[in-house]
Amino acid sequence: MGSRQLTSGEKLNMKAVIYSTAICPYCVRAKMLLDKRNIKYVEHKVDQDNKAFEEMLKLSNGRQSVPQIFIDNKHIGGYDDLVDFDLEGGLDNN
């Protein structure tokens, strides 16, 4: 297997999933933070996809608020939790 060069600021192997709705200021802020940290994410809009909503409930132990954020399959929580995680160095992919 070959290795690939990282582009400037790209986070190696860090994967995020965010469950959001169309109108959610905290969802927007969470995505802005992930973008700022150059972390790619997959977004699921739970107000437009009932299966995504059910999946979010299952993965987040019943939390119905958005956003619900997962990084590397670990449940981080909502926007405030993401900010705390970042401040603790969790979004630094060293």
C-alpha positions in Angstrom: 0.0 0.0 0.0 1.2 3.4 -0.8 1.0 6.5 1.3 -0.6 9.7 0.2 0.4 13.2 1.0 -1.9 15.3 3.0 -3.1 18.6 1.6 -2.5 21.7 3.7 -4.4 21.3 6.9 -6.3 18.1 6.0 -7.0 15.8 9.0 -5.9 12.3 8.4 -8.5 9.6 9.1 -10.8 11.9 11.1 -14.4 11.3 10.0 -17.4 13.2 11.3 -21.1 12.7 11.0 -23.6 15.4 11.8 -27.4 15.0 12.2 -29.1 18.3 11.6 -32.2 20.1 10.3 -32.7 22.7 7.6 -33.2 25.5 10.1 -30.8 25.1 12.9 -28.3 27.8 13.9 -26.3 25.4 16.1 -26.0 23.0 13.2 -24.6 25.8 11.0 -22.1 26.7 13.7 -21.0 23.0 14.2 -20.4 22.7 10.4 -18.5 25.9 10.4 -16.2 24.6 13.2 -15.6 21.3 11.4 -14.8 23.3 8.2 -12.5 25.5 10.1 -10.6 22.5 11.5 -10.6 21.0 8.0 -12.6 17.9 9.1 -14.8 16.4 6.4 -18.2 15.4 7.5 -21.3 13.7 6.2 -24.6 15.5 7.0 -27.9 13.8 7.6 -31.0 16.1 7.6 -33.4 14.4 10.1 -36.2 16.8 9.2 -36.2 15.4 5.6 -35.4 11.8 6.3 -37.3 9.8 8.9 -34.8 6.9 8.7 -31.9 9.3 9.5 -34.0 10.6 12.5 -34.5 7.0 13.8 -30.8 6.3 13.3 -29.9 9.4 15.2 -32.1 8.4 18.1 -30.6 5.0 18.2 -26.9 6.2 18.0 -27.4 9.1 20.5 -29.3 7.1 23.1 -32.6 8.8 22.4 -31.4 12.4 22.1 -33.8 14.3 19.8 -32.1 17.7 19.7 -29.9 18.7 16.8 -27.1 18.8 16.0 -26.0 15.4 17.1 -22.3 15.0 16.2 -20.2 11.8 15.9 -16.4 11.8 15.3 -14.8 8.5 14.4 -18.0 6.7 15.5 -17.8 8.4 18.9 -20.9 10.3 20.0 -19.7 13.8 20.9 -23.2 15.4 21.4 -24.4 18.8 20.4 -22.7 22.0 19.4 -21.6 23.0 22.9 -20.2 19.5 23.3 -18.3 19.8 20.1 -16.8 23.2 21.2 -15.7 21.6 24.5 -14.2 18.6 22.6 -12.3 21.1 20.4 -11.0 23.0 23.4 -9.8 19.8 25.0 -7.8 19.1 21.8 -10.2 16.5 20.4 -10.3 18.0 16.9 -6.5 18.2 16.8 -5.6 15.1 14.8 -2.0 14.6 15.7 
